[in-house]
Amino acid sequence: MESMDYIIVFITSGSVKEAEKIADTLVKRALAACVSIIPEVKSVFSWKGKVENEKEVLLVVKSKRAVFSELVKQVKAVHKYEVPEIIALPIVEGSRDYLDWMDSEIN
């Protein structure tokens, strides 16, 4: 597989409990090899014409482009936000051992 077939997905949530539920869902369904949870980030964003300042939890998901649409579907099924952040960036390089491990863990 090419490096560009692998992605890092950023997802924010409102609580650690919700983040853990999302992470469990993605790993159990083999849509992510690993999810790192960063318990507190400060997010400043525009929502419905108003600037918001919120403490959120950041999930860093190691996955593949081939399963991204299913990953989005599963996140939306358990996420409480009306419009959750689910964005993917390509992994342009990675150790072959790690990428091979990702292959073994993701559908």
Secondary structure, DSSP 4 states (H G I P E B T S, - for coil): --GGGEEEEEEEES-HHHHHHHHHHHHHTTS-SEEEEEEEEEEEEEETTEEEEEEEEEEEEEEEGGGHHHHHHHHHHH--SSS--EEEEE-----HHHHHHHHHH--
